[in-house]
Amino acid sequence: MSARGINFFDKWMAEHLPKAMTSDPFAIRGLADQALKAAEESGIKTHEIEEEVGNVFDVIYDAMLHREGGMVEMP
C-alpha cells in the first residue's frame, strides 16, 4: 500500500476538482491524465495511486457525478 500515493491523489482532487464543473467523460479523462502526470512529476508512480483507489478515471468520474458531497460507494 502507498500512503504517499493516496495522500497525493486526495490533495490533487481537493485542489483541482472544485474548479472543474463537468460530467463529460472526455474532460474527466483529461483530469485523470493530469492527476497521473502530476503524480509522476512528484516521483509517485501510477501504481502507487491505483493500488489504493483503483482506476483513477472512475474515481474522478464518480466524484464529479456526486458533487453534492458525501461518500461515494465503491463496488
C-alpha positions in Angstrom: 0.0 0.0 0.0 1.1 3.5 -0.6 0.0 6.2 1.8 2.1 8.6 -0.3 0.1 7.8 -3.4 -3.3 8.2 -1.8 -2.3 11.3 0.1 -1.1 12.9 -3.2 -4.3 11.9 -5.0 -6.6 13.2 -2.3 -4.8 16.5 -2.2 -4.8 16.8 -6.0 -8.5 16.1 -6.2 -9.2 18.7 -3.4 -7.3 21.3 -5.3 -8.4 20.6 -8.8 -11.9 19.2 -8.9 -13.8 22.1 -7.3 -12.6 24.2 -10.3 -13.8 21.6 -12.8 -17.5 21.5 -13.4 -18.1 18.8 -15.9 -19.6 15.3 -16.3 -18.1 14.9 -19.8 -16.1 11.7 -19.9 -13.6 13.2 -22.3 -12.9 16.1 -19.9 -12.7 13.8 -17.0 -10.2 11.6 -18.9 -8.1 14.8 -19.2 -8.4 15.4 -15.5 -7.3 11.8 -14.8 -4.3 12.2 -17.1 -3.4 15.5 -15.4 -3.5 13.9 -12.0 -1.3 11.0 -13.1 1.2 13.3 -14.8 1.4 15.5 -11.7 2.0 12.4 -9.6 4.8 11.2 -11.9 6.4 14.6 -11.8 6.3 14.3 -8.0 8.0 10.9 -8.1 4.9 8.9 -7.5 4.2 6.0 -9.8 0.7 5.4 -11.2 0.5 2.0 -9.4 1.0 3.7 -6.0 -2.3 5.5 -6.5 -4.2 2.8 -8.4 -3.4 0.1 -5.8 -5.3 2.3 -3.3 -8.2 3.7 -5.3 -8.4 1.5 -8.4 -9.0 3.2 -11.7 -8.3 7.0 -11.4 -10.7 7.9 -14.1 -13.5 6.0 -12.3 -12.8 7.8 -9.0 -12.8 11.2 -10.6 -15.9 10.4 -12.6 -17.7 9.3 -9.5 -16.6 12.4 -7.7 -17.9 14.7 -10.5 -21.2 12.9 -10.5 -21.6 13.2 -6.7 -20.5 16.8 -6.3 -23.2 17.4 -3.6 -20.9 15.8 -1.1 -20.8 12.7 1.0 -19.1 9.4 0.5 -19.0 7.6 -2.9 -20.0 4.0 -2.7 -17.3 1.8 -4.1 -18.3 -1.6 -5.7 
